[in-house]
Amino acid sequence: MLAGLALLSCLRATPVLAAGDAAVADPPAARGAMAPGLSATADGAQLIWLEPGGAQAVRLRTASYRHGLWSAAVTIVSRPLLVANWADTPVVAAAPDGALVATWAQTRAPGRSGYGLCHARSTDGGRTWAELGIVHDDDSDVEHGFASLAPLGAGLGVFWLDGRATAHQGPMALRVTTAGSNAAETSLVLDERVCDCCGTAAAAGSSGPVIAYRDRTADEIRDIWFVRRRGEGWSEPAPVHEDRWQITGCPVEGPAIAARGGVIAVAWFTAAGGRPTVKVAFSRDDGRSFDPPVEIDTADAAGGPFGRVAVALDDAANAVVFWSSASGSNRGPAIRCRRLGPTGKLGAPLEVARTSADRAAGFPRVVRVGEELLAVWTEAGEQTALRARRIPLANVPGLEGAVTSAAGDSPTPLPASVPFAANLPGGYSRSGPGGVVALDALRTGPVLVNFWATWCVPCRREMPLLAGLQQRFRPQGLTVVGIAVDDSAAAVADFVAKEKLPFAVALDSSEDCRDRFGVRSVPTTLLYDRHGKLVWFADGEIKAESPGFRLALGEAIAAD
C-alpha cells in the first residue's frame, strides 16, 4: 500500500505558473486586509476578511465571486472589539437552505483577555447581514475560535476550539453546535483534549460532516485527528495518521480538508522527527478510515515546507494541494500546488506565487469554482493586501507517477505481500436485500467480491460493469457478490431495486466483513479462483478495458 511512501522526486526545478495559465482576480479589499476565509457556494464562492476600519475599529467584510467577477465589498460588522489575528480567521459558508453564515472572533468587553465566537446570517446572497450573537453556550473569559463550518442535517454545523476548561487548568476542547439561532444552543464536545491554536477544517461527506483538527495527547503528541457524523451521533476521535509529532507548544498549523462523492482528502504539515513535511491522506469510504499518507514536499538543502495548507478535489477525486515552502528553490518562499491521486500518483509541483515565511502572510485559501481553482492569500509587507488567482484545473500538471496501491495490469503473480485475505473467508453469511448471503454456498466457481457503498460515486459507476460480468459469465460459474458498507439498509435496498442488480448483495454496516477481507476503502474488488485463492485485486475503481482485469478473469474462469 502507501505506507511510508517517501517523496522520490525533488523540487529543484519547480515550474512557475505563467501569466497565461492564471488570471489575476484580486478581491475588493482595502490595504491592510488580512485573514481571508473562502468557501464554495452554489454559483461561485464567498470571501470574508478583516481590514482596518478607522478610529481603531476593525471591519469584517465579505464579497461574492460569480462568473469570474467580485461583487462590491459589504461590511458585516465594524468595531474595535474584533480580534485581528493571522491564524484565527473569520469563516463563511452556505447553509443547506442557501443562507450564508459568517463567524468571527470578538473580545467580549474591553479589558477582558478571552474572546468569544460570534456569528451572523445573510438570506440575500451576502448583501445584508443580521447578527446572531455568540455561538457557544458559555460566558467564560477564555478563548473560543478557530472555527469551521459544514452542513449538519438541515442546518449548518459550527465546529470550534473551546477553552472553557482552560479556566480551571483544563485542556482546550473541540465542540460543535448548530448555527442560525438567536440564542446559543447547547454544544457537544467531540474531543475533550486538542491543540490550543491550530485551525479546524470541516467538509460535507456523503453521510454528514467530517472534521479534521490537531489533537494533543498527555505526552504532547500533536497529530491530525478526525471525527465524522455517524447516524444521529458522532464517531470516536481517531488519527488520520500517527506521525507522532511531539512538540510542547502549539505549531499553529491546522489541516485542510475537501470531500467529493465519498472521497475525502486531508492535507497537513508535520515536523515529526525534526523533518518538516507536507502530507495528504485519502479516505475512500466517506471518512470511516484513511489510507496511509503520501508526502507532497519535505525539507532539502534549500529549506523546507512551512505548511499553511489548502486542498480541493477535481472531477476524478484527485487532490490539488496548496502549501507554502522554501524547499528546492533559491528564489525564496513560494505558494505551491500539486495534484495527487487517491492511489498515490503525483503530478509535478507548480509555483503559484511568491510569499513570505512571516506570520503576516497567513494561510492561503482555495476553493473549486467550475473548472477553475480560486486561490486567495495575504501578501505580507508594510501593509498587507489580499491577492487572488483564477487557475484553470487544466493548467495544473496531471498525474505522472508509478506510485500505486493496486495490483496493476499483471494478473499473476500477485505481489509477495498483499493487504487482503489471500483465501476466500469461509463460513460467512450476512443478510441483504434479497435474503441471507452465504459465501460458501455461492462458491461454485470463481467469486468476484466487490466492496461498495451507495454514497460512493466510483462504486456506482462500477455497477453496470459488475452486472454485465455476472450475466455474461454466470454460465461459466462466475459469482459476483456486492458487500455494501452503508449504515442504511434501506438505502442499499432502494439502490439494488432501482438498478436491478443481478447479483447477491450483502450488508456490512458493522464492518466485520471488511475486517475479514482486510479491506480499508471502497471501491475494492477481489477476484478469487474456484479454489478460493486470491488471484487479482483492485484498490479503487475497476475498468472493463483494464488488460490485467481481463486476463485475470479469463484465467480464473478457464482454470480447473
C-alpha positions in Angstrom: 0.0 0.0 0.0 1.1 3.6 0.5 2.6 3.2 4.0 5.9 5.0 4.4 6.0 6.4 0.9 8.8 8.9 0.6 8.9 11.8 -1.9 11.2 10.4 -4.5 11.3 13.3 -6.9 13.0 16.6 -5.9 11.5 20.0 -6.3 14.6 21.8 -7.5 13.1 22.8 -10.9 9.6 23.7 -9.8 7.9 25.5 -12.7 6.3 28.9 -12.1 2.7 29.5 -13.0 2.9 31.5 -16.2 0.8 34.7 -16.7 -1.3 32.9 -19.3 -2.0 30.0 -17.0 -3.9 32.0 -14.4 -5.9 35.2 -14.3 -5.4 37.9 -11.6 -8.6 38.2 -9.6 -7.7 40.3 -6.6 -10.7 40.9 -4.3 -12.2 44.3 -3.4 -10.3 44.5 -0.1 -8.5 47.6 1.3 -4.8 47.9 2.1 -4.1 46.3 5.4 -6.6 43.5 4.7 -5.8 40.1 6.2 -7.1 36.7 7.4 -9.1 35.6 4.4 -11.7 32.8 4.7 -13.2 31.3 1.5 -15.9 28.8 0.7 -17.7 27.5 -2.4 -21.3 28.4 -3.0 -23.9 27.1 -5.4 -22.9 29.6 -8.1 -19.4 30.7 -7.2 -17.6 31.5 -3.9 -17.8 33.7 -0.9 -14.8 35.5 0.6 -14.6 37.0 4.1 -11.7 39.0 5.6 -10.6 41.6 8.2 -9.4 45.1 7.4 -8.7 48.4 9.2 -11.9 50.4 9.8 -10.7 53.7 11.2 -10.8 55.0 14.8 -9.1 51.8 16.0 -12.0 49.7 14.6 -11.6 46.5 12.6 -14.1 45.8 9.8 -15.3 42.3 9.0 -16.1 42.4 5.2 -17.3 40.0 2.6 -17.7 39.7 -1.2 -19.2 37.2 -3.6 -17.4 35.8 -6.5 -19.6 34.8 -9.6 -18.8 34.4 -13.2 -15.2 35.5 -12.8 -16.1 38.7 -11.1 -16.2 40.0 -7.5 -19.2 41.9 -6.1 -18.7 45.1 -4.1 -17.4 44.5 -0.6 -20.0 44.5 2.2 -19.3 45.2 5.9 -20.8 42.7 8.2 -19.7 44.4 11.5 -17.1 47.1 12.3 -15.9 47.6 15.9 -12.7 47.8 18.0 -13.6 44.5 19.7 -12.9 42.3 16.7 -9.9 40.1 17.0 -7.5 40.7 14.1 -5.4 37.5 14.1 -3.4 35.9 11.3 -4.3 32.4 12.5 -7.8 32.6 14.0 -9.5 33.8 10.9 -13.2 34.5 10.1 -15.2 31.9 8.2 -18.2 32.0 5.9 -20.2 29.2 4.4 -23.6 28.4 2.8 -26.2 26.5 4.8 -28.4 23.9 3.1 -31.2 26.4 2.6 -28.8 28.8 0.7 -28.4 31.3 3.5 -24.8 32.4 4.3 -23.4 32.2 7.8 -20.3 34.0 9.0 -18.3 33.5 12.2 -15.5 35.7 13.7 -13.6 36.1 17.0 -14.5 39.1 19.2 -13.5 40.1 22.7 -16.5 40.2 25.0 -15.7 43.6 26.5 -12.7 46.0 26.9 -10.2 44.7 29.3 -11.2 41.0 29.0 -8.5 38.7 28.0 -10.6 36.0 26.4 -12.8 36.2 23.3 -16.0 34.7 22.0 -17.1 33.2 18.7 -19.8 35.4 17.1 -21.9 34.7 14.1 -24.2 36.4 11.6 -26.6 35.3 8.9 -27.5 36.6 5.4 -30.5 35.5 3.4 -30.0 37.7 0.4 -26.6 36.4 -1.0 -24.4 38.4 1.4 -25.8 41.9 0.7 -27.2 42.4 4.2 -26.4 40.6 7.5 -28.2 40.0 10.8 -26.1 39.4 13.9 -27.0 36.2 15.9 -24.7 36.7 18.9 -22.3 34.2 20.3 -22.2 30.6 19.0 -21.2 28.9 22.3 -23.3 28.3 25.4 -20.9 29.8 28.0 -19.6 33.2 29.0 -16.2 32.1 30.2 -13.4 34.7 29.8 -11.3 32.3 27.7 -10.7 31.7 24.0 -13.3 30.3 21.6 -12.3 30.3 18.0 -10.5 28.6 15.1 -13.9 27.7 13.7 -15.0 25.8 10.6 -18.5 25.3 9.1 -20.2 22.4 7.3 -23.8 21.3 6.6 -25.3 19.4 9.5 -28.7 18.0 8.9 -31.0 20.8 7.7 -28.7 23.4 9.3 -25.0 24.4 9.4 -22.7 22.9 11.9 -20.2 25.2 13.7 -17.0 23.4 14.9 -14.6 25.3 17.1 -11.9 25.2 19.7 -13.4 25.9 23.1 -11.3 26.9 26.1 -13.9 26.9 28.9 -12.0 24.1 30.7 -8.7 26.1 30.5 -10.2 28.5 33.1 -9.5 25.7 35.6 -6.2 24.5 34.1 -8.0 22.0 31.8 -7.4 21.4 28.1 -8.8 23.0 25.0 -11.7 21.0 23.5 -13.4 20.6 20.1 -17.1 21.4 20.2 -20.0 21.5 17.8 -23.4 23.3 17.7 -25.8 24.4 15.0 -25.6 27.9 13.6 -28.5 30.2 12.9 -30.3 30.6 16.3 -30.6 33.9 18.0 -29.8 32.1 21.3 -26.8 29.8 21.6 -27.8 26.1 21.5 -26.2 23.6 23.8 -22.9 22.5 22.4 -21.4 19.0 22.3 -17.8 18.0 23.0 -16.3 16.0 20.1 -12.8 15.7 21.5 -12.0 16.8 25.1 -8.3 17.5 24.5 -7.0 19.2 21.4 -4.2 21.5 20.3 -4.8 25.1 21.5 -4.4 27.2 18.4 -4.4 25.1 15.3 -7.4 25.7 13.0 -10.1 23.2 12.4 -11.3 22.0 9.0 -14.7 20.6 8.1 -16.2 19.2 4.9 -19.5 17.7 3.8 -19.1 14.0 3.4 -21.8 11.9 1.7 -23.3 10.9 5.1 -22.6 14.0 7.1 -19.7 16.3 8.1 -16.1 15.2 8.6 -13.9 17.4 10.8 -10.1 17.3 10.8 -8.1 19.0 13.6 -4.8 18.7 15.5 -5.1 16.6 18.6 -3.0 16.8 21.7 -2.1 13.9 24.0 -0.9 14.0 27.6 2.7 13.5 26.4 2.4 16.3 23.8 1.9 14.3 20.6 0.1 16.7 18.3 -1.1 14.7 15.2 -4.0 15.3 12.9 -7.2 13.5 14.0 -10.8 13.4 12.7 -14.4 12.8 13.8 -17.4 12.3 11.5 -21.1 12.3 11.7 -22.4 8.7 12.2 -26.2 8.3 12.1 -27.6 10.7 14.7 -24.3 10.8 16.7 -20.6 11.2 16.2 -17.7 8.8 15.7 -15.0 8.4 18.3 -11.9 10.6 17.6 -9.2 8.8 15.6 -5.9 9.8 13.9 -5.8 10.4 10.2 -2.2 9.1 10.6 0.1 8.7 13.5 3.1 11.0 12.7 3.9 11.1 16.4 5.0 14.8 16.3 5.9 15.6 19.8 6.1 19.3 20.4 5.4 21.2 23.7 3.9 24.3 22.1 1.2 24.8 19.5 2.7 24.9 16.0 -0.3 27.0 14.7 -0.7 24.6 11.7 -4.2 23.3 11.2 -5.2 20.8 8.5 -7.2 21.3 5.3 -10.0 19.0 4.0 -12.0 18.5 0.9 -14.8 16.0 0.0 -16.4 14.8 -3.2 -18.6 11.7 -3.7 -17.5 9.8 -0.7 -13.8 10.6 -1.3 -12.2 12.8 1.4 -8.7 14.3 1.2 -6.9 15.7 4.3 -3.7 17.7 3.9 -1.4 18.8 6.8 2.0 19.8 7.9 4.2 17.9 10.4 7.8 18.1 11.7 7.9 14.7 13.3 11.4 13.6 13.8 12.7 17.1 13.0 11.7 16.7 9.4 9.3 19.3 8.0 6.8 17.6 5.7 3.5 18.3 4.0 1.3 15.1 3.7 -2.0 14.2 2.2 -4.2 11.1 3.1 -7.3 9.9 1.3 -10.4 8.3 2.7 -12.4 6.4 0.0 -15.1 5.3 2.4 -16.6 8.6 3.4 -14.3 9.2 6.3 -14.6 5.8 8.0 -10.9 5.2 7.5 -7.9 6.8 5.8 -5.2 5.4 3.6 -1.6 5.9 4.7 -0.4 9.4 3.6 1.7 10.5 0.7 4.4 13.1 1.1 3.9 16.2 -1.0 7.0 18.1 0.0 9.8 17.7 2.5 13.0 19.5 3.6 16.1 19.7 1.4 19.3 21.7 1.3 17.4 24.9 0.2 15.0 24.8 3.0 11.7 23.1 3.6 7.9 23.5 3.7 6.4 25.5 6.5 2.9 24.3 6.0 -0.2 26.6 5.6 -2.1 24.0 3.5 -5.2 24.1 1.4 -6.8 21.4 -0.7 -9.5 21.0 -3.4 -10.7 18.0 -5.4 -11.1 17.6 -9.2 -13.7 15.5 -11.1 -11.6 12.3 -10.7 -11.3 12.9 -6.9 -7.7 13.8 -7.3 -6.5 16.3 -4.7 -4.9 19.6 -5.7 -2.8 20.6 -2.7 -1.6 24.1 -1.9 1.2 24.8 0.6 4.0 27.3 1.4 7.6 26.1 1.1 11.2 27.2 0.5 12.5 23.8 -0.5 14.1 23.2 -3.9 14.4 26.9 -4.7 16.8 29.7 -4.4 14.0 32.2 -5.2 12.7 32.2 -1.6 9.4 31.0 -0.1 6.5 30.4 -2.5 2.9 29.1 -2.5 2.9 25.9 -4.5 0.3 23.4 -5.7 0.5 19.8 -6.7 -2.0 17.2 -7.9 -2.3 13.8 -6.1 -4.4 10.8 -7.0 -6.1 8.5 -4.4 -3.8 5.7 -5.4 -0.7 7.8 -4.7 0.2 9.1 -8.2 1.8 12.6 -8.1 1.8 15.4 -10.6 4.7 17.9 -10.9 4.7 20.8 -8.4 3.8 24.3 -9.6 4.7 27.6 -8.1 1.6 29.8 -7.8 3.0 33.0 -6.2 5.9 34.3 -4.1 5.1 34.5 -0.4 6.8 35.1 3.0 7.5 32.9 6.0 6.3 35.8 8.2 3.1 35.0 10.1 1.5 38.1 8.5 1.3 36.0 5.3 -1.2 33.8 6.9 -2.9 30.8 5.2 -3.8 30.6 1.5 -7.4 29.6 0.9 -8.6 27.6 -2.2 -11.9 26.5 -3.5 -13.0 25.0 -6.8 -15.4 27.1 -8.9 -16.5 25.2 -12.0 -13.4 24.1 -13.9 -11.1 26.6 -12.1 -9.5 26.9 -8.7 -9.8 30.2 -6.9 -6.9 30.9 -4.6 -6.8 33.8 -2.2 -3.8 34.7 0.1 -2.4 37.5 2.1 0.6 39.4 0.7 2.9 40.5 3.5 4.6 43.9 3.6 4.5 47.2 5.3 0.8 47.0 4.7 -0.8 43.6 4.0 -3.0 43.0 0.9 -5.2 40.3 -0.3 -4.3 38.7 -3.7 -6.1 36.1 -5.7 -5.7 34.0 -8.9 -8.1 32.0 -11.0 -6.2 28.8 -12.1 -7.9 26.5 -14.6 -7.7 22.9 -13.4 -6.3 22.0 -16.9 -3.2 24.1 -16.2 -2.3 22.2 -13.0 0.1 19.4 -14.1 -1.6 16.0 -14.3 -0.6 12.8 -12.6 2.7 11.3 -13.7 3.9 8.6 -11.5 4.0 4.9 -11.0 3.2 5.1 -7.2 0.2 2.9 -6.9 -1.5 0.6 -4.4 -3.4 -1.6 -6.9 -2.2 -4.9 -8.3 -1.7 -3.3 -11.7 -2.2 -4.9 -15.1 -0.4 -8.2 -14.4 -2.8 -10.9 -13.3 -0.1 -13.2 -12.0 1.8 -13.4 -9.9 0.5 -11.2 -7.1 2.9 -9.2 -5.0 4.6 -11.2 -2.3 2.6 -9.4 0.3 -1.0 -8.1 -0.3 -3.2 -6.4 2.3 -6.2 -8.6 1.6 -7.4 -12.0 2.6 -5.3 -14.5 0.4 -8.1 -17.1 0.7 -11.8 -16.5 0.4 -13.1 -16.4 4.0 -15.5 -19.3 4.7 -18.4 -19.6 7.0 -19.6 -16.0 6.3 -23.2 -15.1 5.9 -24.9 -11.8 6.1 -28.5 -10.5 5.4 -29.1 -8.5 2.3 -31.9 -7.0 0.2 -32.5 -10.4 -1.3 -32.1 -12.5 1.9 -29.2 -14.2 3.6 -25.9 -14.2 1.5 -23.6 -17.1 2.4 -20.3 -17.1 0.5 -19.7 -20.8 1.0 -23.0 -21.6 -0.8 -22.0 -19.2 -3.7 -18.6 -20.8 -4.3 -19.5 -22.8 -7.4 -16.6 -21.3 -9.4 -14.6 -18.0 -9.3 -16.0 -15.3 -7.0 -15.7 -11.6 -7.6 -16.2 -9.7 -4.3 -16.9 -6.0 -4.6 -17.0 -3.7 -1.5 -19.1 -0.6 -2.3 -21.5 2.0 -0.9 -24.4 3.9 -2.3 -22.8 7.2 -1.4 -19.6 6.3 -3.3 -19.6 7.8 -6.9 -16.8 5.4 -8.3 -18.7 2.5 -6.7 -21.9 3.5 -8.6 -20.0 3.8 -11.8 -18.8 0.2 -11.5 -22.3 -1.3 -11.1 -23.1 -1.7 -14.8 -19.8 -3.4 -15.4 -20.3 -5.8 -12.5 -23.9 -6.5 -13.6 -22.7 -7.3 -17.1 -20.0 -9.6 -15.8 -22.5 -11.6 -13.8 -24.9 -12.0 -16.7 -22.2 -12.9 -19.2 -20.1 -15.3 -17.2 -22.7 -16.9 -14.9 -22.8 -20.0 -17.2 -19.0 -20.4 -16.7 -19.5 -20.4 -12.9 -18.6 -16.8 -12.0 -20.4 -15.4 -9.0 -20.4 -11.6 -8.3 -21.0 -10.6 -4.7 -21.5 -7.0 -3.6 -20.8 -6.1 0.0 -22.3 -2.7 0.9 -20.7 -0.8 3.8 -23.6 1.6 4.2 -25.2 2.4 7.6 -28.6 2.4 6.0 -30.1 -0.9 4.9 -33.0 0.9 3.3 -30.6 3.0 1.0 -29.0 -0.2 -0.2 -32.3 -2.0 -0.8 -33.6 1.1 -2.8 -30.4 1.2 -4.9 -30.4 -2.5 -5.6 -34.1 -2.4 -6.7 -33.6 0.7 -8.8 -30.6 -0.6 -10.6 -32.0 -4.2 -10.8 -28.7 -5.6 -9.8 -28.5 -9.3 -10.9 -26.0 -10.4 -8.2 -26.2 -11.0 -4.5 -25.7 -8.0 -2.2 -24.8 -8.3 1.5 -24.9 -5.6 4.1 -21.8 -4.9 6.3 -22.8 -1.9 8.4 -20.8 -3.3 11.4 -17.7 -3.5 9.2 -16.8 -7.1 10.4 -16.8 -8.4 6.8 -14.4 -5.7 5.8 -12.1 -6.8 8.6 -12.2 -10.4 7.4 -11.2 -9.4 3.9 -8.7 -6.8 5.0 -10.5 -4.0 3.1 -9.9 -0.4 4.1 -11.7 1.6 1.5 -14.3 1.5 -1.2 -14.5 0.6 -4.0 -12.3 -2.5 -3.6 -12.7 -5.6 -5.8 -11.2 -9.0 -5.0 -11.2 -12.0 -7.5 -10.9 -15.5 -6.0 -10.5 -18.6 -8.2 -12.7 -21.7 -7.9 -10.4 -22.9 -5.1 -10.9 -19.8 -3.1 -7.4 -18.3 -3.7 -7.0 -14.6 -4.3 -5.7 -14.1 -7.9 -6.3 -10.4 -8.6 -7.4 -7.2 -6.7 -8.2 -3.6 -7.4 -8.0 -1.0 -4.7 -10.1 1.6 -6.5 -12.5 1.7 -9.4 -12.2 -1.1 -12.0 -12.4 -0.6 -15.7 -13.6 -3.0 -18.3 -10.6 -2.1 -20.6 -8.0 -3.0 -18.0 -5.9 -5.8 -19.5 -4.9 -7.0 -16.1 -8.5 -7.5 -15.1 -9.5 -9.2 -18.4 -6.5 -11.6 -18.2 -7.1 -12.5 -14.5 -10.8 -13.1 -15.0 -10.1 -15.2 -18.1 -7.6 -17.3 -16.2 -9.9 -17.8 -13.2 -12.8 -18.9 -15.4 -10.7 -21.3 -17.5 -8.8 -22.9 -14.6 -9.8 -26.3 -13.4 
